Amino acid sequence: MIDWTSHREVRAKMWDPYFGHSLTNKRGLREDTLLYVLRHTQMRPRQVILLCNSIAERAMEARRFPNLSESDIREGVKNMETELAIEIINSFGAQYPNVDKIVNGLMNMPMIFGGNELDKRAHETATHWPESYTAAKFRSLVAELGIVGRVCGRDNGHIRAVFEYALRDGLELTHRDECVIHPMFYTRFSVVFNSESRVVPVSVFEDGSKEDDNFP
């Protein structure tokens, strides 16, 4: 029997036997498998399911399923993360016409950067706004989509960041903030890795995974 209210027990009996406890990520850094999968989502159950299905498909193609290799997890996440990113962007299309072109102002963005960089990129998107454009509107848009978040702490090789989807109120980004791109959007925007730390949305830790001794 499994106590489904215990994160630790579910993790030990239903996750680790199949996914393993840790893996080497695409950048050669060792990290927890559950953290790796969750930080490539916006903590929406459907996104987690799609990532796990993509991982399982890789294992089935290699005739390993239900056993999963580290490469299955890495490639499964990579194969699905762009689709998830595009899905999020397109879901705002009715609210923000040309949103897919506007957010292209983030192409080749560093994974961590000063908020003033958003203002520099914003003017490149001006022709795509159906109404008058401002740098503040651009900052608000990329925050609302959960693409850009604000750094709120660092520890044990993690950069903790808060994103608007995890807040009750909106996230206001200013030129003084230290900002990051959400890991789910790395491939979509060809993000430049300028830090060896891993960006972790704070909501990932808040789901109960702090109980694991390997987490901060």
Backbone as ProteinMPNN parsed JSONL, in Angstrom:
{"seq_chain_A": "MIDWTSHREVRAKMWDPYFGHSLTNKRGLREDTLLYVLRHTQMRPRQVILLCNSIAERAMEARRFPNLSESDIREGVKNMETELAIEIINSFGAQYPNVDKIVNGLMNMPMIFGGNELDKRAHETATHWPESYTAAKFRSLVAELGIVGRVCGRDNGHIRAVFEYALRDGLELTHRDECVIHPMFYTRFSVVFNSESRVVPVSVFEDGSKEDDNFP", "coords_chain_A": {"N_chain_A": [[0.835, -1.195, 0.0], [0.367, 2.297, -0.644], [0.897, 5.427, 0.794], [-0.719, 7.987, -0.377], [-0.74, 10.571, 0.378], [1.72, 11.22, 1.229], [4.48, 12.731, 0.11], [7.136, 11.856, 0.114], [6.912, 9.04, 0.252], [5.458, 8.384, -2.06], [7.242, 9.313, -3.926], [9.445, 7.583, -3.474], [8.403, 5.049, -4.08], [6.979, 5.181, -6.485], [8.159, 6.916, -8.299], [11.123, 7.059, -8.256], [11.905, 4.284, -8.757], [11.532, 4.044, -11.496], [12.231, 6.439, -12.9], [14.622, 6.967, -11.733], [16.835, 8.475, -9.284], [18.506, 10.655, -9.789], [20.074, 12.51, -12.489], [22.319, 13.29, -15.224], [22.178, 16.371, -16.621], [21.489, 18.135, -19.782], [23.518, 19.955, -19.881], [25.58, 18.838, -18.61], [25.437, 18.792, -15.86], [24.777, 17.428, -12.667], [21.614, 16.484, -11.428], [18.484, 16.3, -9.62], [15.983, 14.046, -10.729], [13.165, 14.443, -10.588], [12.991, 17.166, -10.017], [14.193, 18.112, -12.337], [12.331, 17.45, -14.371], [10.008, 18.827, -13.466], [10.797, 21.539, -13.422], [10.802, 22.214, -16.041], [8.258, 22.823, -16.671], [5.197, 24.726, -16.224], [4.047, 23.988, -13.954], [1.597, 22.862, -14.519], [-0.667, 20.23, -14.551], [-1.215, 18.875, -16.999], [1.005, 19.519, -18.565], [3.069, 18.19, -17.234], [2.239, 15.549, -17.602], [2.407, 15.321, -20.413], [5.169, 15.644, -20.785], [6.126, 13.382, -19.421], [4.933, 11.382, -20.973], [6.29, 11.802, -23.362], [8.866, 11.109, -22.585], [8.431, 8.407, -21.982], [7.805, 7.448, -24.53], [10.259, 7.621, -25.814], [11.659, 5.663, -24.392], [10.169, 3.4, -25.071], [10.603, 3.242, -27.815], [13.238, 2.456, -27.761], [12.916, 0.043, -26.641], [13.035, -0.273, -23.877], [11.173, 0.372, -22.002], [9.239, -0.493, -19.073], [11.49, 0.677, -17.972], [13.586, 3.509, -17.688], [16.081, 5.394, -19.232], [18.725, 7.791, -18.547], [19.159, 9.306, -20.838], [16.715, 8.971, -22.132], [15.058, 10.532, -20.512], [16.233, 13.089, -20.711], [16.113, 13.588, -23.54], [13.415, 13.18, -23.998], [12.248, 15.279, -22.583], [13.404, 17.437, -23.959], [12.32, 17.061, -26.53], [9.666, 17.696, -26.147], [9.498, 20.19, -24.892], [9.611, 22.497, -26.538], [7.198, 22.327, -27.923], [5.408, 22.626, -25.798], [6.066, 25.233, -25.035], [5.329, 26.71, -27.315], [2.629, 26.185, -27.301], [1.778, 27.559, -24.995], [2.369, 30.217, -25.757], [0.729, 30.527, -28.042], [-1.759, 30.313, -26.863], [-2.31, 32.791, -25.927], [-2.941, 34.254, -28.095], [-5.437, 35.367, -28.927], [-5.834, 37.354, -27.092], [-3.55, 38.89, -27.311], [-2.811, 39.942, -30.261], [-0.489, 38.902, -32.777], [1.289, 37.891, -30.94], [3.148, 35.803, -31.087], [5.101, 36.834, -32.751], [5.854, 39.112, -31.389], [7.058, 38.147, -29.011], [9.341, 37.132, -30.07], [11.298, 38.943, -29.757], [12.839, 38.097, -27.72], [14.661, 36.307, -28.646], [17.72, 34.48, -28.558], [18.361, 35.37, -26.033], [20.167, 35.859, -22.957], [20.245, 33.389, -20.318], [20.088, 34.441, -17.777], [19.738, 37.796, -16.792], [19.91, 41.414, -16.668], [17.091, 43.497, -15.857], [16.93, 45.759, -17.464], [17.682, 44.915, -19.946], [15.405, 43.918, -21.133], [14.06, 46.227, -21.863], [15.737, 47.124, -23.865], [15.343, 45.173, -25.774], [12.669, 45.456, -26.297], [11.987, 47.514, -28.105], [12.455, 46.386, -30.561], [10.226, 45.005, -31.151], [8.217, 46.702, -31.774], [6.832, 47.179, -34.238], [5.082, 45.099, -34.409], [3.03, 45.371, -32.641], [-0.43, 45.784, -32.34], [-1.562, 48.074, -31.362], [-0.466, 51.119, -29.772], [2.912, 50.822, -28.763], [4.84, 50.139, -25.826], [7.721, 49.958, -23.703], [7.044, 49.047, -21.2], [4.704, 47.607, -21.673], [5.719, 45.454, -23.089], [7.354, 44.216, -21.142], [5.346, 43.502, -19.344], [3.89, 41.671, -20.865], [5.711, 39.486, -21.406], [6.08, 38.649, -18.84], [3.497, 37.915, -18.064], [3.016, 35.71, -19.702], [4.649, 33.929, -18.498], [7.227, 33.594, -19.309], [9.429, 35.145, -18.634], [10.962, 35.612, -15.505], [11.552, 36.806, -12.108], [14.547, 36.859, -10.287], [14.828, 35.464, -7.075], [16.449, 34.338, -5.221], [19.405, 32.368, -4.39], [20.941, 29.183, -4.129], [22.881, 26.269, -3.478], [23.646, 25.754, -6.193], [21.341, 26.426, -7.523], [19.227, 28.785, -9.104], [16.761, 30.525, -7.811], [13.591, 31.524, -8.906], [10.782, 33.674, -9.332], [7.7, 33.408, -10.993], [4.972, 34.768, -12.882], [2.733, 33.056, -13.159], [2.649, 31.637, -10.831], [1.758, 33.313, -8.927], [-0.719, 35.199, -7.084], [-1.272, 37.79, -7.739], [-0.225, 40.049, -10.395], [3.09, 39.975, -11.905], [5.412, 42.388, -11.676], [7.934, 43.562, -13.628], [10.977, 45.308, -13.496], [13.525, 47.619, -14.649], [15.516, 47.382, -12.84], [15.514, 44.837, -11.839], [16.815, 41.483, -11.451], [16.656, 39.124, -13.865], [15.316, 36.066, -15.35], [15.034, 33.572, -17.946], [12.391, 31.276, -18.318], [12.969, 27.78, -17.949], [11.457, 26.118, -19.691], [11.29, 27.485, -22.029], [13.749, 27.609, -23.202], [14.705, 26.278, -25.568], [12.921, 27.229, -27.504], [13.587, 29.945, -27.686], [16.271, 29.891, -28.225], [18.131, 30.182, -26.089], [20.946, 31.667, -24.495], [23.358, 30.22, -22.509], [24.566, 31.574, -19.735], [25.344, 31.023, -17.207], [26.27, 28.544, -14.82], [24.504, 27.663, -13.002], [21.227, 26.307, -12.167], [18.041, 27.267, -13.225], [15.248, 27.449, -11.185], [11.878, 27.494, -10.872], [10.085, 28.939, -8.175], [7.702, 27.717, -7.436], [8.064, 25.055, -7.949], [9.505, 24.041, -5.773], [7.59, 24.488, -3.87], [5.7, 22.532, -4.207], [5.907, 20.469, -2.497], [8.184, 19.052, -2.743], [10.307, 19.856, -1.258], [10.665, 18.215, 0.842], [12.464, 16.3, 0.207], [15.724, 15.374, 0.995], [17.796, 16.178, -0.65], [17.076, 18.545, -1.746], [17.137, 22.114, -1.545]], "CA_chain_A": [[0.0, 0.0, 0.0], [1.091, 3.563, -0.713], [0.242, 6.583, 1.383], [-0.675, 8.971, -1.448], [-0.598, 11.918, 0.947], [3.133, 11.388, 1.579], [5.322, 12.954, -1.064], [8.335, 11.027, 0.213], [6.586, 7.65, -0.043], [5.114, 8.305, -3.481], [8.501, 9.491, -4.653], [10.288, 6.395, -3.317], [7.797, 3.826, -4.615], [6.364, 5.336, -7.803], [8.981, 7.721, -9.205], [12.529, 6.65, -8.311], [12.168, 2.988, -9.403], [11.432, 4.144, -12.947], [12.97, 7.601, -13.399], [15.895, 7.115, -11.048], [16.828, 9.599, -8.361], [19.217, 11.8, -10.353], [20.587, 12.343, -13.843], [23.173, 14.351, -15.724], [21.355, 17.107, -17.581], [22.096, 18.406, -21.092], [24.684, 20.817, -19.709], [26.586, 18.085, -17.884], [25.285, 18.999, -14.426], [23.991, 16.382, -12.015], [20.48, 17.03, -10.695], [17.376, 15.432, -9.265], [15.129, 13.809, -11.897], [11.856, 15.069, -10.419], [13.213, 18.6, -10.171], [14.498, 18.346, -13.748], [11.09, 17.422, -15.142], [9.072, 19.861, -13.026], [11.22, 22.907, -13.728], [10.529, 22.458, -17.457], [6.822, 23.036, -16.801], [4.64, 25.801, -15.414], [3.341, 23.26, -12.889], [0.269, 22.457, -14.965], [-0.655, 18.759, -14.637], [-1.163, 18.418, -18.39], [2.38, 19.651, -19.043], [3.848, 17.111, -16.63], [1.826, 14.315, -18.274], [2.968, 15.317, -21.765], [6.612, 15.39, -20.679], [6.322, 11.969, -19.05], [4.585, 10.58, -22.148], [7.388, 11.941, -24.311], [9.962, 10.294, -22.035], [8.044, 7.008, -22.152], [7.9, 7.12, -25.957], [11.679, 7.381, -26.098], [12.023, 4.369, -23.825], [9.497, 2.345, -25.838], [11.32, 3.122, -29.091], [14.479, 1.721, -27.475], [12.482, -1.22, -26.03], [13.456, -0.31, -22.47], [10.045, 0.679, -21.132], [9.059, 0.713, -18.258], [12.738, 1.249, -17.488], [13.918, 4.751, -18.375], [17.477, 5.799, -19.111], [18.915, 9.23, -18.416], [18.982, 9.924, -22.16], [15.273, 9.007, -22.389], [14.495, 11.675, -19.791], [16.757, 14.325, -21.325], [15.598, 13.785, -24.896], [11.96, 13.286, -23.91], [11.945, 16.655, -22.18], [13.796, 18.322, -25.059], [11.407, 16.898, -27.655], [8.344, 18.227, -25.847], [9.493, 21.519, -24.289], [9.28, 23.515, -27.53], [5.757, 22.223, -28.169], [4.727, 23.237, -24.65], [6.295, 26.677, -25.094], [4.503, 27.246, -28.398], [1.24, 26.075, -26.848], [1.529, 28.677, -24.075], [2.38, 31.463, -26.527], [-0.458, 30.576, -28.898], [-2.972, 30.444, -26.048], [-2.522, 34.219, -25.691], [-3.087, 34.887, -29.384], [-6.656, 36.166, -29.019], [-5.669, 38.507, -26.209], [-2.447, 39.694, -27.831], [-2.508, 39.646, -31.663], [0.941, 38.902, -33.139], [2.105, 37.574, -29.763], [4.27, 34.942, -31.456], [6.142, 37.691, -33.328], [6.312, 40.039, -30.35], [7.976, 37.491, -28.073], [10.61, 36.839, -30.744], [12.294, 39.883, -29.261], [13.652, 37.402, -26.714], [15.56, 35.335, -29.268], [19.137, 34.515, -28.169], [18.485, 36.05, -24.745], [20.891, 35.103, -21.924], [19.324, 32.761, -19.375], [19.958, 35.368, -16.661], [20.069, 39.11, -17.34], [19.337, 42.569, -15.985], [15.797, 43.889, -16.39], [17.059, 46.788, -18.496], [17.833, 44.25, -21.24], [14.066, 43.805, -21.713], [13.748, 47.498, -22.51], [16.52, 47.186, -25.092], [14.737, 44.269, -26.749], [11.269, 45.809, -26.523], [11.79, 48.373, -29.283], [12.515, 45.546, -31.75], [8.902, 44.414, -31.356], [7.252, 47.793, -31.909], [6.011, 47.097, -35.453], [4.139, 43.984, -34.314], [1.943, 45.691, -31.721], [-1.577, 46.352, -33.065], [-1.785, 49.405, -30.815], [0.792, 51.76, -29.394], [3.845, 49.966, -28.027], [5.724, 50.716, -24.807], [8.586, 48.96, -23.083], [6.304, 48.493, -20.061], [3.785, 46.59, -22.198], [6.52, 44.272, -23.427], [7.714, 43.565, -19.882], [4.13, 42.911, -18.797], [3.516, 40.522, -21.693], [6.591, 38.332, -21.2], [5.843, 38.183, -17.479], [2.188, 37.261, -18.023], [3.129, 34.406, -20.344], [5.511, 33.05, -17.693], [8.496, 33.392, -20.009], [10.468, 35.824, -17.863], [10.701, 35.713, -14.075], [12.482, 37.6, -11.309], [15.376, 36.085, -9.348], [14.499, 35.746, -5.674], [17.414, 33.711, -4.329], [20.349, 31.397, -4.935], [21.512, 28.238, -3.186], [23.244, 24.932, -3.95], [23.65, 25.661, -7.643], [20.031, 26.779, -8.06], [18.751, 30.164, -9.128], [15.32, 30.503, -7.588], [12.931, 32.635, -9.587], [9.328, 33.711, -9.219], [7.024, 33.682, -12.258], [3.622, 35.29, -12.635], [1.713, 32.007, -13.056], [2.647, 31.108, -9.464], [1.352, 34.401, -8.036], [-2.114, 35.622, -7.137], [-1.265, 39.073, -8.443], [0.722, 40.088, -11.493], [4.515, 40.155, -11.624], [5.919, 43.601, -12.313], [9.373, 43.526, -13.862], [11.544, 46.634, -13.7], [14.891, 47.617, -15.185], [16.447, 47.101, -11.733], [15.407, 43.433, -11.445], [17.618, 40.433, -12.069], [15.629, 38.305, -14.493], [15.701, 34.806, -15.993], [14.096, 32.93, -18.86], [11.901, 30.006, -17.795], [13.613, 26.668, -18.66], [10.603, 25.543, -20.72], [11.404, 28.292, -23.241], [15.145, 27.693, -23.637], [14.861, 25.883, -26.965], [12.107, 28.12, -28.358], [14.254, 31.232, -27.884], [17.719, 29.677, -28.401], [18.711, 30.902, -24.952], [22.394, 31.569, -24.292], [23.625, 29.851, -21.12], [25.635, 32.41, -19.191], [25.546, 30.635, -15.815], [26.235, 27.103, -14.612], [23.414, 27.349, -12.073], [19.976, 25.896, -12.789], [16.887, 28.079, -12.856], [14.165, 26.655, -10.613], [10.721, 28.29, -10.441], [9.852, 28.677, -6.754], [6.549, 26.844, -7.261], [8.529, 23.668, -7.976], [9.822, 23.673, -4.403], [6.4, 24.589, -3.043], [4.771, 21.433, -4.431], [6.141, 19.448, -1.485], [9.443, 18.383, -2.991], [11.302, 20.268, -0.277], [10.849, 17.136, 1.808], [13.63, 15.518, -0.174], [16.922, 15.928, 1.63], [18.707, 16.716, -1.643], [16.595, 19.833, -2.188], [17.424, 23.171, -0.578]], "C_chain_A": [[0.879, 1.258, 0.0], [0.26, 4.651, -0.054], [0.365, 7.73, 0.379], [-0.595, 10.397, -0.93], [0.855, 12.215, 1.317], [3.966, 11.542, 0.31], [6.526, 12.016, -1.047], [8.048, 9.577, -0.183], [6.225, 7.466, -1.521], [6.365, 8.407, -4.334], [9.322, 8.197, -4.637], [9.729, 5.175, -4.043], [7.304, 3.952, -6.053], [7.195, 6.16, -8.792], [10.388, 7.165, -9.355], [12.766, 5.298, -8.975], [12.172, 3.055, -10.922], [12.297, 5.278, -13.519], [14.381, 7.689, -12.824], [15.869, 8.36, -10.179], [17.5, 10.832, -8.939], [19.686, 11.477, -11.759], [21.552, 13.468, -14.152], [22.4, 15.087, -16.803], [22.136, 17.429, -18.853], [23.349, 19.262, -21.0], [25.772, 20.146, -18.879], [26.53, 18.237, -16.379], [24.395, 17.912, -13.836], [22.836, 17.018, -11.26], [19.405, 15.981, -10.489], [16.424, 15.273, -10.453], [13.761, 14.479, -11.774], [11.96, 16.579, -10.597], [13.44, 18.945, -11.636], [13.226, 18.408, -14.58], [10.19, 18.595, -14.762], [9.507, 21.264, -13.429], [11.121, 23.224, -15.221], [9.029, 22.566, -17.724], [6.443, 24.302, -16.036], [3.712, 25.206, -14.353], [1.875, 22.999, -13.236], [0.292, 20.942, -15.14], [-0.527, 18.238, -16.066], [0.266, 18.488, -18.935], [3.264, 18.529, -18.5], [3.527, 15.789, -17.326], [2.441, 14.227, -19.665], [4.472, 15.066, -21.753], [6.88, 13.92, -20.366], [5.971, 11.046, -20.213], [5.702, 10.631, -23.186], [8.593, 11.114, -23.88], [9.679, 8.814, -22.253], [8.153, 6.569, -23.616], [9.339, 6.832, -26.354], [12.103, 6.002, -25.599], [11.397, 3.217, -24.606], [10.171, 2.141, -27.191], [12.601, 2.31, -28.93], [14.2, 0.374, -26.803], [13.022, -1.38, -24.616], [12.276, -0.171, -21.519], [9.558, -0.579, -20.403], [10.347, 1.279, -17.639], [13.094, 2.47, -18.338], [15.391, 5.077, -18.167], [17.56, 7.31, -18.934], [18.705, 9.924, -19.763], [17.505, 9.972, -22.545], [14.651, 10.243, -21.754], [14.953, 12.978, -20.425], [16.11, 14.588, -22.675], [14.079, 13.899, -24.907], [11.528, 14.681, -23.529], [12.262, 17.613, -23.326], [12.794, 18.265, -26.201], [10.056, 17.563, -27.411], [8.372, 19.686, -25.405], [9.155, 22.624, -25.289], [7.79, 23.51, -27.826], [4.969, 22.856, -27.032], [4.875, 24.755, -24.678], [5.405, 27.324, -26.15], [3.027, 27.227, -27.996], [0.874, 27.231, -25.92], [1.431, 29.988, -24.851], [1.108, 31.599, -27.354], [-1.741, 30.77, -28.102], [-3.288, 31.909, -25.732], [-2.787, 34.982, -26.988], [-4.312, 35.783, -29.51], [-6.526, 37.452, -28.212], [-4.606, 39.47, -26.729], [-2.162, 39.297, -29.285], [-1.012, 39.801, -31.944], [1.85, 38.529, -31.968], [3.314, 36.732, -30.122], [5.417, 35.736, -32.062], [6.712, 38.639, -32.277], [7.351, 39.379, -29.445], [9.283, 37.087, -28.739], [11.692, 37.856, -30.403], [13.216, 39.266, -28.223], [14.624, 36.395, -27.327], [17.014, 35.587, -28.859], [19.375, 35.313, -26.888], [19.377, 35.221, -23.813], [19.887, 34.498, -20.945], [19.104, 33.638, -18.145], [20.473, 36.734, -17.117], [19.438, 40.212, -16.49], [18.045, 43.001, -16.656], [15.873, 44.939, -17.472], [17.252, 46.19, -19.884], [16.48, 44.081, -21.923], [13.682, 45.085, -22.441], [14.503, 47.644, -23.832], [15.893, 46.33, -26.185], [13.346, 44.734, -27.171], [11.069, 46.594, -27.815], [11.806, 47.577, -30.569], [11.134, 44.982, -32.107], [7.848, 45.457, -31.719], [6.318, 47.638, -33.109], [4.95, 46.007, -35.374], [2.968, 44.264, -33.374], [0.789, 46.312, -32.499], [-1.936, 47.751, -32.579], [-0.432, 49.992, -30.427], [1.627, 50.85, -28.506], [4.573, 50.781, -26.961], [6.586, 49.594, -24.245], [7.863, 48.287, -21.919], [5.332, 47.409, -20.518], [4.523, 45.302, -22.537], [6.9, 43.514, -22.163], [6.509, 42.848, -19.289], [3.739, 41.648, -19.554], [4.382, 39.308, -21.398], [6.482, 37.79, -19.781], [4.535, 37.401, -17.418], [2.231, 35.877, -18.652], [3.989, 33.428, -19.536], [6.832, 32.752, -18.363], [9.649, 33.97, -19.196], [10.039, 35.931, -16.405], [11.774, 36.531, -13.384], [13.244, 36.696, -10.343], [15.019, 36.477, -7.919], [15.454, 35.054, -4.709], [18.315, 32.738, -5.06], [20.803, 30.465, -3.821], [21.794, 26.916, -3.88], [23.168, 24.774, -5.47], [22.316, 25.957, -8.294], [19.855, 28.293, -8.059], [17.243, 30.098, -8.958], [14.698, 31.741, -8.232], [11.423, 32.527, -9.434], [8.748, 34.126, -10.567], [5.565, 34.008, -11.986], [2.59, 34.192, -12.451], [1.622, 31.416, -11.65], [2.159, 32.136, -8.452], [-0.141, 34.679, -8.155], [-2.261, 36.931, -7.898], [-0.232, 39.03, -9.565], [2.154, 40.282, -11.02], [5.001, 41.375, -12.393], [7.434, 43.53, -12.406], [9.866, 44.943, -14.13], [12.963, 46.508, -14.239], [15.916, 47.3, -14.102], [16.478, 45.623, -11.36], [16.455, 42.564, -12.131], [16.616, 39.399, -12.58], [16.207, 37.027, -15.097], [14.623, 34.394, -16.989], [13.678, 31.6, -18.236], [12.504, 28.853, -18.607], [12.781, 26.06, -19.785], [10.76, 26.256, -22.058], [12.828, 28.366, -23.791], [15.302, 27.381, -25.124], [14.12, 26.841, -27.888], [12.845, 29.427, -28.666], [15.774, 31.102, -28.036], [18.505, 30.429, -27.33], [20.207, 30.63, -24.822], [22.66, 31.303, -22.811], [24.837, 30.623, -20.6], [25.841, 32.166, -17.696], [25.481, 29.115, -15.718], [25.154, 26.689, -13.622], [22.157, 26.976, -12.852], [18.841, 26.769, -12.292], [15.766, 27.167, -12.372], [13.028, 27.583, -10.21], [10.369, 27.947, -9.003], [8.673, 27.751, -6.538], [6.928, 25.375, -7.312], [8.841, 23.195, -6.57], [8.567, 23.646, -3.54], [5.445, 23.426, -3.22], [4.95, 20.32, -3.411], [7.484, 18.778, -1.636], [10.555, 18.826, -2.064], [11.585, 19.165, 0.731], [12.062, 16.291, 1.477], [14.876, 16.184, 0.381], [17.896, 16.542, 0.63], [18.266, 18.084, -2.134], [16.936, 20.862, -1.126], [16.263, 23.367, 0.368]], "O_chain_A": [[1.973, 1.276, 0.563], [-0.936, 4.778, -0.314], [1.412, 8.37, 0.286], [-0.404, 11.332, -1.708], [1.181, 13.345, 1.681], [4.131, 10.595, -0.46], [6.891, 11.448, -2.076], [8.851, 8.954, -0.877], [6.646, 6.496, -2.15], [6.53, 7.693, -5.323], [9.832, 7.77, -5.673], [10.489, 4.358, -4.564], [7.217, 2.953, -6.767], [6.954, 6.102, -9.998], [10.805, 6.833, -10.464], [13.749, 5.158, -9.703], [12.767, 2.194, -11.57], [13.008, 5.086, -14.506], [15.233, 8.398, -13.36], [14.984, 9.203, -10.32], [17.105, 11.952, -8.613], [19.696, 10.317, -12.171], [21.603, 14.473, -13.443], [22.006, 14.484, -17.8], [23.298, 17.046, -18.99], [24.152, 19.293, -21.932], [26.754, 20.778, -18.49], [27.471, 17.854, -15.685], [23.388, 17.525, -14.431], [23.037, 17.986, -10.528], [19.42, 14.917, -11.107], [16.093, 16.257, -11.114], [13.251, 15.025, -12.752], [11.116, 17.194, -11.249], [12.936, 19.956, -12.123], [13.059, 19.311, -15.4], [9.665, 19.282, -15.638], [8.66, 22.099, -13.749], [11.332, 24.367, -15.627], [8.582, 22.418, -18.862], [7.252, 24.871, -15.304], [2.741, 25.827, -13.922], [1.022, 22.925, -12.352], [1.18, 20.417, -15.811], [0.191, 17.269, -16.314], [0.687, 17.607, -19.684], [4.103, 17.986, -19.219], [4.428, 15.0, -17.61], [2.942, 13.172, -20.055], [4.991, 14.355, -22.613], [7.751, 13.294, -20.971], [6.639, 10.033, -20.419], [6.02, 9.621, -23.813], [9.259, 10.494, -24.709], [10.562, 8.055, -22.656], [8.552, 5.439, -23.898], [9.609, 5.917, -27.133], [12.81, 5.269, -26.29], [12.025, 2.173, -24.783], [10.298, 1.011, -27.663], [13.003, 1.574, -29.832], [15.128, -0.349, -26.44], [13.414, -2.472, -24.205], [12.37, -0.557, -20.354], [9.464, -1.638, -21.024], [10.3, 2.244, -16.876], [12.922, 2.46, -19.557], [15.886, 5.035, -17.04], [16.578, 8.022, -19.146], [18.134, 11.014, -19.815], [17.078, 10.912, -23.216], [13.826, 10.921, -22.367], [14.142, 13.875, -20.653], [15.614, 15.686, -22.926], [13.515, 14.625, -25.725], [10.562, 15.213, -24.077], [11.467, 18.503, -23.627], [12.45, 19.296, -26.78], [9.375, 17.951, -28.361], [7.356, 20.37, -25.53], [8.482, 23.591, -24.93], [7.181, 24.571, -27.965], [3.976, 23.545, -27.269], [3.927, 25.481, -24.381], [4.799, 28.366, -25.902], [2.275, 28.147, -28.318], [-0.204, 27.813, -26.04], [0.514, 30.778, -24.626], [0.481, 32.658, -27.367], [-2.708, 31.333, -28.615], [-4.402, 32.231, -25.319], [-2.852, 36.211, -26.984], [-4.241, 36.844, -30.129], [-7.043, 38.5, -28.599], [-4.733, 40.688, -26.611], [-1.35, 38.402, -29.522], [-0.357, 40.705, -31.424], [3.046, 38.817, -31.997], [4.387, 36.906, -29.544], [6.58, 35.361, -31.908], [7.908, 38.933, -32.278], [8.391, 39.967, -29.148], [10.239, 36.733, -28.05], [12.864, 37.655, -30.723], [14.251, 39.839, -27.883], [15.336, 35.703, -26.598], [17.48, 36.726, -28.817], [20.456, 35.865, -26.682], [19.345, 33.992, -23.877], [18.796, 35.038, -20.764], [18.038, 33.58, -17.532], [21.522, 36.821, -17.755], [18.538, 39.954, -15.69], [17.905, 42.89, -17.874], [14.983, 45.016, -18.319], [17.019, 46.862, -20.888], [16.402, 44.098, -23.152], [13.059, 45.044, -23.501], [13.985, 48.209, -24.795], [15.901, 46.696, -27.361], [12.898, 44.436, -28.279], [10.098, 46.369, -28.538], [11.243, 48.015, -31.572], [10.909, 44.538, -33.233], [6.691, 45.105, -31.947], [5.129, 47.939, -33.003], [4.019, 45.989, -36.179], [2.018, 43.482, -33.316], [0.997, 47.27, -33.244], [-2.549, 48.526, -33.313], [0.615, 49.417, -30.726], [1.104, 50.19, -27.607], [4.882, 51.956, -27.163], [6.216, 48.422, -24.308], [8.046, 47.094, -21.679], [5.153, 46.405, -19.829], [4.021, 44.203, -22.304], [6.78, 42.289, -22.12], [6.626, 41.728, -18.793], [3.305, 40.668, -18.95], [3.86, 38.218, -21.164], [6.757, 36.615, -19.538], [4.471, 36.344, -16.791], [1.552, 34.964, -18.182], [4.047, 32.24, -19.854], [7.492, 31.769, -18.028], [10.712, 33.359, -19.085], [8.901, 36.294, -16.105], [12.778, 36.903, -13.992], [12.645, 35.864, -9.661], [14.92, 37.659, -7.591], [15.287, 35.172, -3.495], [18.038, 32.333, -6.189], [21.026, 30.906, -2.694], [21.044, 26.493, -4.759], [22.675, 23.761, -5.966], [22.164, 25.76, -9.5], [20.281, 28.985, -7.134], [16.53, 29.664, -9.862], [15.216, 32.851, -8.113], [10.862, 31.432, -9.41], [9.229, 35.064, -11.203], [4.995, 33.576, -10.984], [1.655, 34.361, -11.669], [0.631, 30.769, -11.313], [2.146, 31.866, -7.251], [-0.751, 34.426, -9.194], [-3.242, 37.149, -8.608], [0.544, 38.079, -9.667], [2.4, 40.698, -9.888], [4.998, 41.383, -13.624], [8.128, 43.448, -11.392], [9.254, 45.689, -14.894], [13.528, 45.415, -14.278], [17.065, 46.984, -14.413], [17.377, 45.193, -10.638], [16.917, 42.863, -13.232], [15.822, 38.863, -11.807], [17.411, 36.916, -15.325], [13.467, 34.806, -16.891], [14.512, 30.879, -17.688], [12.548, 28.935, -19.834], [13.346, 25.536, -20.745], [10.41, 25.707, -23.102], [13.086, 29.105, -24.742], [15.954, 28.128, -25.854], [14.639, 27.221, -28.938], [12.742, 29.954, -29.774], [16.486, 32.105, -27.982], [19.416, 31.203, -27.628], [20.667, 29.505, -25.015], [22.233, 32.078, -21.955], [25.976, 30.353, -20.979], [26.434, 32.991, -17.001], [24.726, 28.474, -16.448], [24.913, 25.498, -13.426], [22.032, 27.283, -14.038], [18.692, 26.987, -11.09], [15.38, 26.226, -13.066], [13.193, 28.386, -9.292], [10.355, 26.77, -8.643], [8.643, 27.046, -5.529], [6.205, 24.531, -6.782], [8.488, 22.075, -6.201], [8.485, 22.871, -2.586], [4.471, 23.317, -2.475], [4.224, 19.327, -3.449], [7.897, 18.016, -0.762], [11.638, 18.24, -2.075], [12.621, 19.174, 1.397], [12.628, 15.639, 2.354], [15.061, 17.394, 0.257], [18.742, 17.347, 1.018], [19.007, 18.732, -2.872], [17.016, 20.533, 0.057], [16.326, 24.22, 1.253]]}, "name": "protein", "num_of_chains": 1, "seq": "MIDWTSHREVRAKMWDPYFGHSLTNKRGLREDTLLYVLRHTQMRPRQVILLCNSIAERAMEARRFPNLSESDIREGVKNMETELAIEIINSFGAQYPNVDKIVNGLMNMPMIFGGNELDKRAHETATHWPESYTAAKFRSLVAELGIVGRVCGRDNGHIRAVFEYALRDGLELTHRDECVIHPMFYTRFSVVFNSESRVVPVSVFEDGSKEDDNFP"}
